[in-house]
Amino acid sequence: MGIIDTVKDVAVLVQKADNIDLVKHVLALQTQVQEMLDENRALKVRIQEIEKLLTFAKTLKFQAPFYLAKNDNIPLCARCWEVNKRAVHLVSVYKGTRDDRWDCPECKYKYPIVH
């Protein structure tokens, strides 16, 4: 039997006791328990998100001036990762014989690369 079922059973018993103040308190308790369960579920989801982010972070390697993820040839914006923990792929806007440039579509930072 879960906590919600127990609180519901108590609410039924309290209603039979015909004590209005006690019924109000039990109903308030039932609401608080539900709020705690909802918060607990949300926290579990957040923990999973953070664990996923940490797992991904372990695959990153800083190769100046940007990050590279394992098995991914497209560089990630160092600024977006370091400031917001967002893995944003850079866009190659220029490839020359002596220099290249990668731009971040999110923060608009430009990475000029001279060979």
N, C-alpha and C positions, 0 to 999 in steps of 0.2 A: 504494500500500500504506500503510495507516495504522499508527500506532505500536503498537496492540494486535497487529496481524498480525505486525509485526516482532518484538515481544517473544515471541509464540507460536512463531515460526520459530526464534528463538534458543533457546527452551526445548526444542524438539524436538532441535536440534543438540546442546545440552548433555547431554540425556538419553542421546544416542547416545555421547557421550564417556565416559559411565559415571563421572562425578565427582559424588558425593553432595553435597559442600559447594557446588560450583558450581551444581548443580540447585536447592538450597535458596535460594541467593542470587538466582538468576534468577526463581524463583517469588515471592520477596519483592519483587523489582523489578516483576514483573507486577502484583502486588497494589497496589503504590504507584502505578504508572502508572494503573491503573483508578481508584484513589481520586482522583488528580489530574484525570482526565477527568470524573469525577462532580462534583467541586468546580467545575471549569470550566463545566460545564453549569449548575450551580446559580447561579454568578456571572453567567452570561449572562442567565438568567431574572431575576435581581435587577436587573441593569442595565436590562432592558426595563421592569420595574415602575417603576423610578426615572424613566426617560425618560417613561413614560406620566404619572406624577405631575407631573413638571415641565411637560409639555405642558398638563395640566389646570390647573396653578397659574397659567399665563399667561392663562387665560381668566377668572380670578377678579378681582373688583374689590371693594375694601373700601368699603362704604357704611355708615358707622357706624349701628348697632353690630354689624353682621354683614357677611358676604361674599355677593356675588351672582356666580353663574357666568353666562357668556355664554349667551343663549337659555334661561335658566331663571329663572322669576319667583319661585320659592320660595327664601327666604334660607337660607344655611348658617351653622351655629354657628361663631362666631369662635374660641371657646375650643377646640373640637374640632379645628379646622383648625390653629390656631397651636401647640397642644400636641402633637397626635398626627398631624397631616397627614391627618385623616379628614374627608371632606366629608359632613357629616350635615345633612340637611334639617331645618329647624325646623318646628314644628307650630303653626298659629294656634289658640290656645285661647280668645281673646276679641277681638272686634272691636266697639268702641263708637264713639260719635260723637266722643268726645274722646280716647280712648286705645285702644290695642291691646296684646296680649301674645302673644309667640311663645315657645315652650318647646322646649328640646332634649331629645329622647327618650333621648339617649345619656348626656350629662353632667348632665342635669336643670337646666341653667342657664336662668333666666327672663329674657326681654328685654321689659321694659315700654316701650311706645312712646307718648309723649304728643304729641298733635297741637297 
